[in-house]
Amino acid sequence: MKALLLNLIICCLLLASCAQKEELTFTTGEVNLLASGPLMEGSNTAQGEFQPALEQWLKSKGVNLADVADAKLLKASFSLPDSMNSSLISEITLHLAAEKADMQKVGVLNPVPEAQTDLTLQIAHDQKNIAEFLRQPAMTFVADINVKKDTTPDLHLKGIFEFQITVNR
């Protein structure tokens, strides 16, 4: 009898540990980041707030927020306005920030290629607790931008960000 009970417990534990994981791709819409001018040569900050609405998006996929096991940023790209190209910028470092999560560096582009209006960052391999940012009602994309010379106009960036979300099914 004890052997049967022990076998039953082991089978239950094995089944519970074999929960299927599924990876979903969540892409933001366009996120507008602004660095207010005048901008001085060196580091300047552009930021834009994003409201993930992850819970509604997951429900549309038949998944609950509690089922999210992990997340990571897969891709970060920026487009500059037509009136400007990347010649003014030497480096971009991207961070995520939210009220209940520690700010985290997630991407960089250094050097920035000359005369481009579309830029794709290199994504950090070491990302921790990205799901916590997406669970917040709002998160902020913070771009530290090194500009090559003083300029008076504001700097507008349009960002699109792609996340991989791992859920338990």
VMD Tcl script that builds the backbone (N, CA, C; Angstrom):
set m [mol new atoms 507]
animate dup $m
set s [atomselect $m all]
$s set {name element resname resid chain x y z} {
  {N N MET 1 A 0.815 -1.188 0.000}
  {CA C MET 1 A 0.000 0.000 0.000}
  {C C MET 1 A 0.867 1.264 0.000}
  {N N LYS 2 A 1.921 1.261 0.848}
  {CA C LYS 2 A 2.817 2.413 0.903}
  {C C LYS 2 A 3.517 2.609 -0.439}
  {N N ALA 3 A 3.909 1.500 -1.078}
  {CA C ALA 3 A 4.580 1.589 -2.384}
  {C C ALA 3 A 3.641 2.181 -3.418}
  {N N LEU 4 A 2.374 1.814 -3.398}
  {CA C LEU 4 A 1.388 2.346 -4.339}
  {C C LEU 4 A 1.199 3.840 -4.119}
  {N N LEU 5 A 1.098 4.251 -2.871}
  {CA C LEU 5 A 0.943 5.659 -2.538}
  {C C LEU 5 A 2.183 6.455 -2.959}
  {N N LEU 6 A 3.352 5.911 -2.723}
  {CA C LEU 6 A 4.589 6.566 -3.122}
  {C C LEU 6 A 4.663 6.711 -4.642}
  {N N ASN 7 A 4.302 5.671 -5.369}
  {CA C ASN 7 A 4.285 5.739 -6.839}
  {C C ASN 7 A 3.291 6.778 -7.326}
  {N N LEU 8 A 2.142 6.863 -6.698}
  {CA C LEU 8 A 1.130 7.844 -7.077}
  {C C LEU 8 A 1.643 9.269 -6.851}
  {N N ILE 9 A 2.307 9.508 -5.742}
  {CA C ILE 9 A 2.870 10.832 -5.451}
  {C C ILE 9 A 3.946 11.190 -6.472}
  {N N ILE 10 A 4.808 10.245 -6.795}
  {CA C ILE 10 A 5.871 10.499 -7.783}
  {C C ILE 10 A 5.261 10.826 -9.141}
  {N N CYS 11 A 4.239 10.086 -9.551}
  {CA C CYS 11 A 3.576 10.357 -10.840}
  {C C CYS 11 A 2.961 11.746 -10.856}
  {N N CYS 12 A 2.313 12.143 -9.770}
  {CA C CYS 12 A 1.712 13.477 -9.693}
  {C C CYS 12 A 2.778 14.564 -9.797}
  {N N LEU 13 A 3.882 14.393 -9.115}
  {CA C LEU 13 A 4.969 15.366 -9.174}
  {C C LEU 13 A 5.556 15.458 -10.579}
  {N N LEU 14 A 5.725 14.334 -11.232}
  {CA C LEU 14 A 6.248 14.338 -12.599}
  {C C LEU 14 A 5.304 15.052 -13.549}
  {N N LEU 15 A 4.009 14.796 -13.431}
  {CA C LEU 15 A 3.038 15.458 -14.293}
  {C C LEU 15 A 3.015 16.959 -14.045}
  {N N ALA 16 A 3.082 17.367 -12.796}
  {CA C ALA 16 A 3.072 18.793 -12.467}
  {C C ALA 16 A 4.308 19.497 -12.998}
  {N N SER 17 A 5.440 18.825 -12.979}
  {CA C SER 17 A 6.678 19.457 -13.441}
  {C C SER 17 A 6.790 19.480 -14.962}
  {N N CYS 18 A 5.903 18.790 -15.649}
  {CA C CYS 18 A 5.963 18.723 -17.106}
  {C C CYS 18 A 4.993 19.703 -17.759}
  {N N ALA 19 A 4.603 20.753 -17.065}
  {CA C ALA 19 A 3.697 21.736 -17.648}
  {C C ALA 19 A 4.315 22.282 -18.937}
  {N N GLN 20 A 3.480 22.376 -19.948}
  {CA C GLN 20 A 3.971 22.871 -21.225}
  {C C GLN 20 A 4.250 24.359 -21.144}
  {N N LYS 21 A 5.366 24.756 -21.710}
  {CA C LYS 21 A 5.697 26.174 -21.806}
  {C C LYS 21 A 5.500 26.584 -23.255}
  {N N GLU 22 A 4.970 27.774 -23.420}
  {CA C GLU 22 A 4.746 28.308 -24.759}
  {C C GLU 22 A 5.341 29.710 -24.808}
  {N N GLU 23 A 5.955 30.041 -25.930}
  {CA C GLU 23 A 6.540 31.363 -26.098}
  {C C GLU 23 A 5.663 32.186 -27.029}
  {N N LEU 24 A 5.257 33.355 -26.550}
  {CA C LEU 24 A 4.426 34.269 -27.311}
  {C C LEU 24 A 5.223 35.529 -27.603}
  {N N THR 25 A 4.932 36.173 -28.713}
  {CA C THR 25 A 5.614 37.415 -29.065}
  {C C THR 25 A 4.659 38.583 -28.893}
  {N N PHE 26 A 5.064 39.518 -28.051}
  {CA C PHE 26 A 4.279 40.716 -27.754}
  {C C PHE 26 A 5.030 41.916 -28.308}
  {N N THR 27 A 4.408 42.632 -29.232}
  {CA C THR 27 A 5.044 43.795 -29.844}
  {C C THR 27 A 4.269 45.041 -29.458}
  {N N THR 28 A 4.996 46.040 -29.006}
  {CA C THR 28 A 4.347 47.301 -28.654}
  {C C THR 28 A 3.893 47.985 -29.932}
  {N N GLY 29 A 2.984 48.883 -29.805}
  {CA C GLY 29 A 2.740 49.800 -30.900}
  {C C GLY 29 A 3.883 50.799 -30.897}
  {N N GLU 30 A 3.739 51.865 -31.628}
  {CA C GLU 30 A 4.760 52.900 -31.651}
  {C C GLU 30 A 4.802 53.604 -30.296}
  {N N VAL 31 A 5.971 53.691 -29.712}
  {CA C VAL 31 A 6.163 54.401 -28.444}
  {C C VAL 31 A 6.985 55.648 -28.759}
  {N N ASN 32 A 6.442 56.807 -28.419}
  {CA C ASN 32 A 7.139 58.067 -28.676}
  {C C ASN 32 A 8.019 58.434 -27.493}
  {N N LEU 33 A 9.303 58.636 -27.773}
  {CA C LEU 33 A 10.260 59.069 -26.752}
  {C C LEU 33 A 10.694 60.485 -27.091}
  {N N LEU 34 A 10.831 61.318 -26.076}
  {CA C LEU 34 A 11.182 62.714 -26.273}
  {C C LEU 34 A 12.353 63.111 -25.397}
  {N N ALA 35 A 13.343 63.756 -26.019}
  {CA C ALA 35 A 14.413 64.445 -25.295}
  {C C ALA 35 A 14.192 65.931 -25.577}
  {N N SER 36 A 13.833 66.682 -24.557}
  {CA C SER 36 A 13.511 68.104 -24.736}
  {C C SER 36 A 14.770 68.926 -24.943}
  {N N GLY 37 A 14.733 69.754 -25.984}
  {CA C GLY 37 A 15.861 70.618 -26.279}
  {C C GLY 37 A 15.861 71.839 -25.381}
  {N N PRO 38 A 16.942 72.573 -25.319}
  {CA C PRO 38 A 18.157 72.342 -26.090}
  {C C PRO 38 A 18.931 71.135 -25.556}
  {N N LEU 39 A 19.563 70.418 -26.463}
  {CA C LEU 39 A 20.380 69.257 -26.116}
  {C C LEU 39 A 21.843 69.687 -26.145}
  {N N MET 40 A 22.561 69.264 -25.132}
  {CA C MET 40 A 23.970 69.620 -25.046}
  {C C MET 40 A 24.822 68.457 -25.534}
  {N N GLU 41 A 25.996 68.757 -26.042}
  {CA C GLU 41 A 26.919 67.706 -26.456}
  {C C GLU 41 A 27.131 66.752 -25.280}
  {N N GLY 42 A 27.032 65.454 -25.564}
  {CA C GLY 42 A 27.164 64.454 -24.510}
  {C C GLY 42 A 25.839 63.757 -24.266}
  {N N SER 43 A 25.662 63.271 -23.051}
  {CA C SER 43 A 24.501 62.444 -22.727}
  {C C SER 43 A 23.237 63.275 -22.490}
  {N N ASN 44 A 22.154 62.851 -23.123}
  {CA C ASN 44 A 20.832 63.445 -22.969}
  {C C ASN 44 A 19.836 62.300 -22.828}
  {N N THR 45 A 18.716 62.561 -22.186}
  {CA C THR 45 A 17.751 61.496 -21.923}
  {C C THR 45 A 16.454 61.730 -22.674}
  {N N ALA 46 A 16.025 60.691 -23.375}
  {CA C ALA 46 A 14.700 60.686 -24.004}
  {C C ALA 46 A 13.895 59.606 -23.309}
  {N N GLN 47 A 12.630 59.890 -23.058}
  {CA C GLN 47 A 11.813 58.863 -22.425}
  {C C GLN 47 A 10.396 58.896 -22.959}
  {N N GLY 48 A 9.776 57.735 -22.879}
  {CA C GLY 48 A 8.399 57.597 -23.312}
  {C C GLY 48 A 7.705 56.548 -22.474}
  {N N GLU 49 A 6.483 56.844 -22.075}
  {CA C GLU 49 A 5.725 55.913 -21.243}
  {C C GLU 49 A 4.911 54.979 -22.129}
  {N N PHE 50 A 4.790 53.756 -21.652}
  {CA C PHE 50 A 4.026 52.727 -22.362}
  {C C PHE 50 A 3.151 52.006 -21.361}
  {N N GLN 51 A 1.892 51.788 -21.726}
  {CA C GLN 51 A 0.970 51.026 -20.878}
  {C C GLN 51 A 0.764 49.670 -21.535}
  {N N PRO 52 A 1.431 48.639 -21.007}
  {CA C PRO 52 A 1.458 47.343 -21.680}
  {C C PRO 52 A 0.109 46.677 -21.909}
  {N N ALA 53 A -0.846 46.834 -21.010}
  {CA C ALA 53 A -2.128 46.147 -21.126}
  {C C ALA 53 A -1.909 44.661 -21.406}
  {N N LEU 54 A -0.923 44.095 -20.736}
  {CA C LEU 54 A -0.539 42.701 -20.964}
  {C C LEU 54 A -1.670 41.741 -20.619}
  {N N GLU 55 A -2.386 42.055 -19.558}
  {CA C GLU 55 A -3.442 41.140 -19.113}
  {C C GLU 55 A -4.503 40.943 -20.198}
  {N N GLN 56 A -4.942 42.039 -20.836}
  {CA C GLN 56 A -5.945 41.917 -21.909}
  {C C GLN 56 A -5.375 41.167 -23.106}
  {N N TRP 57 A -4.119 41.468 -23.443}
  {CA C TRP 57 A -3.495 40.800 -24.594}
  {C C TRP 57 A -3.392 39.302 -24.341}
  {N N LEU 58 A -2.982 38.923 -23.128}
  {CA C LEU 58 A -2.874 37.506 -22.791}
  {C C LEU 58 A -4.233 36.822 -22.835}
  {N N LYS 59 A -5.277 37.495 -22.329}
  {CA C LYS 59 A -6.625 36.909 -22.367}
  {C C LYS 59 A -7.053 36.630 -23.801}
  {N N SER 60 A -6.645 37.505 -24.724}
  {CA C SER 60 A -6.983 37.272 -26.132}
  {C C SER 60 A -6.277 36.035 -26.688}
  {N N LYS 61 A -5.222 35.607 -25.997}
  {CA C LYS 61 A -4.469 34.404 -26.383}
  {C C LYS 61 A -4.885 33.191 -25.541}
  {N N GLY 62 A -5.874 33.388 -24.647}
  {CA C GLY 62 A -6.330 32.297 -23.801}
  {C C GLY 62 A -5.413 31.997 -22.636}
  {N N VAL 63 A -4.688 33.015 -22.164}
  {CA C VAL 63 A -3.712 32.834 -21.087}
  {C C VAL 63 A -3.999 33.870 -19.998}
  {N N ASN 64 A -3.763 33.496 -18.755}
  {CA C ASN 64 A -3.907 34.424 -17.630}
  {C C ASN 64 A -2.553 35.040 -17.284}
  {N N LEU 65 A -2.594 36.209 -16.674}
  {CA C LEU 65 A -1.368 36.890 -16.258}
  {C C LEU 65 A -0.553 36.025 -15.294}
  {N N ALA 66 A -1.236 35.255 -14.465}
  {CA C ALA 66 A -0.544 34.382 -13.500}
  {C C ALA 66 A 0.252 33.281 -14.197}
  {N N ASP 67 A -0.054 32.994 -15.459}
  {CA C ASP 67 A 0.636 31.945 -16.206}
  {C C ASP 67 A 1.967 32.411 -16.796}
  {N N VAL 68 A 2.272 33.709 -16.702}
  {CA C VAL 68 A 3.522 34.231 -17.263}
  {C C VAL 68 A 4.684 33.755 -16.396}
  {N N ALA 69 A 5.589 33.014 -17.016}
  {CA C ALA 69 A 6.752 32.481 -16.301}
  {C C ALA 69 A 7.973 33.378 -16.463}
  {N N ASP 70 A 8.115 34.003 -17.636}
  {CA C ASP 70 A 9.318 34.781 -17.915}
  {C C ASP 70 A 9.047 35.675 -19.118}
  {N N ALA 71 A 9.908 36.651 -19.322}
  {CA C ALA 71 A 9.832 37.510 -20.500}
  {C C ALA 71 A 11.210 38.073 -20.777}
  {N N LYS 72 A 11.443 38.410 -22.036}
  {CA C LYS 72 A 12.691 39.090 -22.389}
  {C C LYS 72 A 12.458 39.961 -23.604}
  {N N LEU 73 A 13.244 40.997 -23.701}
  {CA C LEU 73 A 13.196 41.880 -24.853}
  {C C LEU 73 A 13.955 41.209 -25.984}
  {N N LEU 74 A 13.304 41.081 -27.136}
  {CA C LEU 74 A 13.946 40.465 -28.300}
  {C C LEU 74 A 14.499 41.497 -29.271}
  {N N LYS 75 A 13.774 42.614 -29.424}
  {CA C LYS 75 A 14.158 43.589 -30.443}
  {C C LYS 75 A 13.727 44.983 -30.000}
  {N N ALA 76 A 14.594 45.943 -30.250}
  {CA C ALA 76 A 14.297 47.351 -29.989}
  {C C ALA 76 A 14.773 48.152 -31.189}
  {N N SER 77 A 13.853 48.874 -31.798}
  {CA C SER 77 A 14.241 49.695 -32.946}
  {C C SER 77 A 13.636 51.082 -32.813}
  {N N PHE 78 A 14.374 52.054 -33.323}
  {CA C PHE 78 A 13.947 53.453 -33.287}
  {C C PHE 78 A 13.937 53.999 -34.699}
  {N N SER 79 A 13.002 54.894 -34.943}
  {CA C SER 79 A 13.047 55.662 -36.183}
  {C C SER 79 A 13.111 57.138 -35.807}
  {N N LEU 80 A 13.896 57.864 -36.570}
  {CA C LEU 80 A 14.077 59.293 -36.360}
  {C C LEU 80 A 13.167 60.036 -37.332}
  {N N PRO 81 A 12.797 61.272 -37.020}
  {CA C PRO 81 A 11.972 62.042 -37.958}
  {C C PRO 81 A 12.715 62.269 -39.279}
  {N N ASP 82 A 11.937 62.466 -40.339}
  {CA C ASP 82 A 12.525 62.678 -41.671}
  {C C ASP 82 A 13.494 63.853 -41.700}
  {N N SER 83 A 13.252 64.841 -40.840}
  {CA C SER 83 A 14.088 66.040 -40.846}
  {C C SER 83 A 15.444 65.822 -40.166}
  {N N MET 84 A 15.674 64.618 -39.680}
  {CA C MET 84 A 16.909 64.365 -38.940}
  {C C MET 84 A 17.435 62.982 -39.282}
  {N N ASN 85 A 18.733 62.802 -39.243}
  {CA C ASN 85 A 19.290 61.451 -39.358}
  {C C ASN 85 A 20.251 61.225 -38.196}
  {N N SER 86 A 20.821 60.064 -38.168}
  {CA C SER 86 A 21.618 59.652 -37.013}
  {C C SER 86 A 22.990 60.318 -36.921}
  {N N SER 87 A 23.331 61.187 -37.842}
  {CA C SER 87 A 24.659 61.820 -37.825}
  {C C SER 87 A 24.906 62.644 -36.562}
  {N N LEU 88 A 23.838 63.078 -35.911}
  {CA C LEU 88 A 23.965 63.867 -34.688}
  {C C LEU 88 A 24.231 62.983 -33.465}
  {N N ILE 89 A 23.944 61.675 -33.572}
  {CA C ILE 89 A 23.977 60.770 -32.417}
  {C C ILE 89 A 25.181 59.834 -32.513}
  {N N SER 90 A 25.892 59.659 -31.390}
  {CA C SER 90 A 27.023 58.735 -31.390}
  {C C SER 90 A 26.701 57.415 -30.688}
  {N N GLU 91 A 25.756 57.427 -29.738}
  {CA C GLU 91 A 25.447 56.213 -28.975}
  {C C GLU 91 A 24.044 56.313 -28.385}
  {N N ILE 92 A 23.365 55.160 -28.307}
  {CA C ILE 92 A 22.062 55.067 -27.635}
  {C C ILE 92 A 22.109 53.875 -26.684}
  {N N THR 93 A 21.714 54.103 -25.434}
  {CA C THR 93 A 21.587 53.028 -24.457}
  {C C THR 93 A 20.139 53.028 -23.973}
  {N N LEU 94 A 19.499 51.869 -24.017}
  {CA C LEU 94 A 18.091 51.753 -23.656}
  {C C LEU 94 A 17.934 51.067 -22.302}
  {N N HIS 95 A 17.079 51.655 -21.469}
  {CA C HIS 95 A 16.744 51.101 -20.157}
  {C C HIS 95 A 15.230 50.958 -20.064}
  {N N LEU 96 A 14.782 50.010 -19.236}
  {CA C LEU 96 A 13.380 49.907 -18.867}
  {C C LEU 96 A 13.242 50.389 -17.437}
  {N N ALA 97 A 12.160 51.105 -17.149}
  {CA C ALA 97 A 11.899 51.575 -15.795}
  {C C ALA 97 A 10.412 51.426 -15.510}
  {N N ALA 98 A 10.096 51.132 -14.258}
  {CA C ALA 98 A 8.703 51.045 -13.807}
  {C C ALA 98 A 8.676 51.271 -12.311}
  {N N GLU 99 A 7.508 51.622 -11.799}
  {CA C GLU 99 A 7.385 51.967 -10.380}
  {C C GLU 99 A 7.814 50.831 -9.460}
  {N N LYS 100 A 7.430 49.599 -9.778}
  {CA C LYS 100 A 7.711 48.479 -8.882}
  {C C LYS 100 A 8.748 47.516 -9.452}
  {N N ALA 101 A 9.664 48.036 -10.237}
  {CA C ALA 101 A 10.742 47.212 -10.793}
  {C C ALA 101 A 12.003 48.068 -10.872}
  {N N ASP 102 A 13.143 47.443 -10.667}
  {CA C ASP 102 A 14.414 48.166 -10.744}
  {C C ASP 102 A 14.768 48.460 -12.198}
  {N N MET 103 A 15.229 49.688 -12.452}
  {CA C MET 103 A 15.631 50.061 -13.814}
  {C C MET 103 A 16.667 49.073 -14.323}
  {N N GLN 104 A 16.542 48.749 -15.610}
  {CA C GLN 104 A 17.435 47.746 -16.181}
  {C C GLN 104 A 17.873 48.131 -17.594}
  {N N LYS 105 A 19.168 48.012 -17.841}
  {CA C LYS 105 A 19.720 48.258 -19.177}
  {C C LYS 105 A 19.393 47.050 -20.050}
  {N N VAL 106 A 18.770 47.304 -21.203}
  {CA C VAL 106 A 18.351 46.195 -22.067}
  {C C VAL 106 A 18.884 46.273 -23.490}
  {N N GLY 107 A 19.485 47.384 -23.874}
  {CA C GLY 107 A 19.990 47.471 -25.235}
  {C C GLY 107 A 20.943 48.633 -25.425}
  {N N VAL 108 A 21.743 48.524 -26.498}
  {CA C VAL 108 A 22.713 49.571 -26.800}
  {C C VAL 108 A 22.983 49.587 -28.304}
  {N N LEU 109 A 23.320 50.747 -28.793}
  {CA C LEU 109 A 23.806 50.882 -30.163}
  {C C LEU 109 A 25.003 51.821 -30.111}
  {N N ASN 110 A 26.193 51.242 -30.303}
  {CA C ASN 110 A 27.431 52.014 -30.237}
  {C C ASN 110 A 28.470 51.353 -31.120}
  {N N PRO 111 A 28.894 52.004 -32.166}
  {CA C PRO 111 A 28.516 53.335 -32.602}
  {C C PRO 111 A 27.193 53.311 -33.373}
  {N N VAL 112 A 26.583 54.463 -33.458}
  {CA C VAL 112 A 25.376 54.624 -34.267}
  {C C VAL 112 A 25.830 54.825 -35.708}
  {N N PRO 113 A 25.293 54.033 -36.642}
  {CA C PRO 113 A 25.702 54.211 -38.046}
  {C C PRO 113 A 25.320 55.603 -38.570}
  {N N GLU 114 A 26.176 56.160 -39.393}
  {CA C GLU 114 A 25.956 57.504 -39.944}
  {C C GLU 114 A 24.788 57.533 -40.924}
  {N N ALA 115 A 24.092 58.669 -40.954}
  {CA C ALA 115 A 23.076 59.003 -41.952}
  {C C ALA 115 A 21.948 57.970 -42.054}
  {N N GLN 116 A 21.498 57.450 -40.927}
  {CA C GLN 116 A 20.389 56.493 -40.904}
  {C C GLN 116 A 19.187 57.131 -40.216}
  {N N THR 117 A 17.988 56.728 -40.622}
  {CA C THR 117 A 16.792 57.174 -39.910}
  {C C THR 117 A 16.145 56.021 -39.141}
  {N N ASP 118 A 16.532 54.792 -39.459}
  {CA C ASP 118 A 16.028 53.623 -38.738}
  {C C ASP 118 A 17.192 52.927 -38.051}
  {N N LEU 119 A 17.054 52.699 -36.748}
  {CA C LEU 119 A 18.143 52.148 -35.941}
  {C C LEU 119 A 17.648 50.950 -35.146}
  {N N THR 120 A 18.435 49.883 -35.129}
  {CA C THR 120 A 18.106 48.698 -34.343}
  {C C THR 120 A 19.219 48.483 -33.324}
  {N N LEU 121 A 18.828 48.353 -32.069}
  {CA C LEU 121 A 19.801 48.211 -30.981}
  {C C LEU 121 A 20.232 46.763 -30.811}
  {N N GLN 122 A 21.399 46.579 -30.224}
  {CA C GLN 122 A 21.851 45.251 -29.801}
  {C C GLN 122 A 21.236 45.007 -28.432}
  {N N ILE 123 A 20.604 43.855 -28.277}
  {CA C ILE 123 A 19.859 43.548 -27.053}
  {C C ILE 123 A 20.775 42.857 -26.047}
  {N N ALA 124 A 20.643 43.239 -24.789}
  {CA C ALA 124 A 21.437 42.644 -23.708}
  {C C ALA 124 A 21.085 41.173 -23.556}
  {N N HIS 125 A 22.103 40.342 -23.387}
  {CA C HIS 125 A 21.874 38.911 -23.162}
  {C C HIS 125 A 21.369 38.658 -21.756}
  {N N ASP 126 A 21.871 39.433 -20.804}
  {CA C ASP 126 A 21.511 39.247 -19.403}
  {C C ASP 126 A 20.338 40.164 -19.066}
  {N N GLN 127 A 19.146 39.598 -19.034}
  {CA C GLN 127 A 17.946 40.341 -18.677}
  {C C GLN 127 A 17.278 39.619 -17.507}
  {N N LYS 128 A 16.855 40.397 -16.516}
  {CA C LYS 128 A 16.247 39.795 -15.327}
  {C C LYS 128 A 14.890 40.422 -15.061}
  {N N ASN 129 A 13.915 39.581 -14.776}
  {CA C ASN 129 A 12.586 40.018 -14.341}
  {C C ASN 129 A 11.903 40.984 -15.306}
  {N N ILE 130 A 12.076 40.766 -16.591}
  {CA C ILE 130 A 11.432 41.637 -17.579}
  {C C ILE 130 A 9.912 41.524 -17.478}
  {N N ALA 131 A 9.408 40.363 -17.105}
  {CA C ALA 131 A 7.962 40.184 -16.946}
  {C C ALA 131 A 7.404 41.176 -15.926}
  {N N GLU 132 A 8.189 41.527 -14.914}
  {CA C GLU 132 A 7.718 42.483 -13.901}
  {C C GLU 132 A 7.419 43.845 -14.520}
  {N N PHE 133 A 8.208 44.274 -15.502}
  {CA C PHE 133 A 7.940 45.547 -16.178}
  {C C PHE 133 A 6.615 45.467 -16.932}
  {N N LEU 134 A 6.393 44.344 -17.607}
  {CA C LEU 134 A 5.188 44.189 -18.411}
  {C C LEU 134 A 3.931 44.019 -17.561}
  {N N ARG 135 A 4.089 43.582 -16.329}
  {CA C ARG 135 A 2.934 43.420 -15.424}
  {C C ARG 135 A 2.474 44.755 -14.839}
  {N N GLN 136 A 3.306 45.770 -14.914}
  {CA C GLN 136 A 2.979 47.079 -14.329}
  {C C GLN 136 A 1.917 47.780 -15.186}
  {N N PRO 137 A 1.135 48.672 -14.569}
  {CA C PRO 137 A 0.158 49.435 -15.360}
  {C C PRO 137 A 0.844 50.351 -16.378}
  {N N ALA 138 A 2.065 50.780 -16.050}
  {CA C ALA 138 A 2.828 51.624 -16.975}
  {C C ALA 138 A 4.314 51.348 -16.777}
  {N N MET 139 A 5.049 51.461 -17.874}
  {CA C MET 139 A 6.497 51.350 -17.818}
  {C C MET 139 A 7.071 52.451 -18.689}
  {N N THR 140 A 8.338 52.769 -18.456}
  {CA C THR 140 A 8.972 53.844 -19.206}
  {C C THR 140 A 10.186 53.302 -19.948}
  {N N PHE 141 A 10.266 53.637 -21.218}
  {CA C PHE 141 A 11.459 53.360 -22.006}
  {C C PHE 141 A 12.342 54.600 -21.868}
  {N N VAL 142 A 13.565 54.399 -21.399}
  {CA C VAL 142 A 14.506 55.504 -21.178}
  {C C VAL 142 A 15.696 55.286 -22.109}
  {N N ALA 143 A 15.930 56.254 -22.983}
  {CA C ALA 143 A 17.064 56.166 -23.910}
  {C C ALA 143 A 18.076 57.245 -23.546}
  {N N ASP 144 A 19.267 56.807 -23.157}
  {CA C ASP 144 A 20.373 57.742 -22.953}
  {C C ASP 144 A 21.035 57.922 -24.311}
  {N N ILE 145 A 21.018 59.148 -24.785}
  {CA C ILE 145 A 21.489 59.443 -26.142}
  {C C ILE 145 A 22.679 60.393 -26.061}
  {N N ASN 146 A 23.799 59.965 -26.609}
  {CA C ASN 146 A 24.960 60.844 -26.690}
  {C C ASN 146 A 24.899 61.592 -28.008}
  {N N VAL 147 A 24.807 62.911 -27.906}
  {CA C VAL 147 A 24.794 63.730 -29.121}
  {C C VAL 147 A 26.185 64.325 -29.335}
  {N N LYS 148 A 26.515 64.506 -30.604}
  {CA C LYS 148 A 27.871 64.925 -30.964}
  {C C LYS 148 A 28.099 66.424 -30.815}
  {N N LYS 149 A 27.019 67.226 -30.868}
  {CA C LYS 149 A 27.180 68.681 -30.727}
  {C C LYS 149 A 25.893 69.275 -30.162}
  {N N ASP 150 A 25.995 70.454 -29.605}
  {CA C ASP 150 A 24.827 71.138 -29.062}
  {C C ASP 150 A 23.805 71.358 -30.173}
  {N N THR 151 A 22.542 71.204 -29.804}
  {CA C THR 151 A 21.460 71.450 -30.763}
  {C C THR 151 A 20.251 71.958 -29.986}
  {N N THR 152 A 19.453 72.810 -30.594}
  {CA C THR 152 A 18.317 73.394 -29.879}
  {C C THR 152 A 17.008 72.623 -30.035}
  {N N PRO 153 A 16.742 71.960 -31.152}
  {CA C PRO 153 A 15.424 71.318 -31.244}
  {C C PRO 153 A 15.300 70.088 -30.342}
  {N N ASP 154 A 14.042 69.770 -30.030}
  {CA C ASP 154 A 13.753 68.524 -29.316}
  {C C ASP 154 A 14.151 67.352 -30.204}
  {N N LEU 155 A 14.438 66.230 -29.560}
  {CA C LEU 155 A 14.733 65.003 -30.295}
  {C C LEU 155 A 13.578 64.032 -30.076}
  {N N HIS 156 A 12.918 63.677 -31.163}
  {CA C HIS 156 A 11.793 62.744 -31.117}
  {C C HIS 156 A 12.237 61.408 -31.693}
  {N N LEU 157 A 12.009 60.347 -30.934}
  {CA C LEU 157 A 12.269 58.990 -31.405}
  {C C LEU 157 A 10.966 58.212 -31.365}
  {N N LYS 158 A 10.749 57.383 -32.361}
  {CA C LYS 158 A 9.611 56.463 -32.339}
  {C C LYS 158 A 10.182 55.068 -32.174}
  {N N GLY 159 A 9.798 54.408 -31.102}
  {CA C GLY 159 A 10.333 53.085 -30.815}
  {C C GLY 159 A 9.289 51.999 -30.986}
  {N N ILE 160 A 9.741 50.847 -31.429}
  {CA C ILE 160 A 8.914 49.638 -31.466}
  {C C ILE 160 A 9.729 48.551 -30.785}
  {N N PHE 161 A 9.090 47.862 -29.851}
  {CA C PHE 161 A 9.784 46.906 -28.999}
  {C C PHE 161 A 9.064 45.564 -29.043}
  {N N GLU 162 A 9.849 44.513 -29.186}
  {CA C GLU 162 A 9.294 43.166 -29.293}
  {C C GLU 162 A 9.777 42.326 -28.105}
  {N N PHE 163 A 8.820 41.728 -27.405}
  {CA C PHE 163 A 9.118 40.906 -26.237}
  {C C PHE 163 A 8.727 39.459 -26.491}
  {N N GLN 164 A 9.489 38.547 -25.941}
  {CA C GLN 164 A 9.131 37.139 -25.920}
  {C C GLN 164 A 8.599 36.851 -24.521}
  {N N ILE 165 A 7.378 36.328 -24.456}
  {CA C ILE 165 A 6.760 36.033 -23.176}
  {C C ILE 165 A 6.574 34.519 -23.075}
  {N N THR 166 A 7.138 33.944 -22.042}
  {CA C THR 166 A 7.020 32.505 -21.809}
  {C C THR 166 A 5.891 32.274 -20.810}
  {N N VAL 167 A 4.928 31.450 -21.222}
  {CA C VAL 167 A 3.771 31.164 -20.355}
  {C C VAL 167 A 3.679 29.673 -20.101}
  {N N ASN 168 A 3.120 29.333 -18.963}
  {CA C ASN 168 A 2.828 27.933 -18.635}
  {C C ASN 168 A 1.433 27.627 -19.147}
  {N N ARG 169 A 1.318 26.536 -19.862}
  {CA C ARG 169 A -0.005 26.120 -20.385}
  {C C ARG 169 A -0.481 24.915 -19.632}
}
mol reanalyze $m
mol bondsrecalc $m
mol representation Tube
mol addrep $m
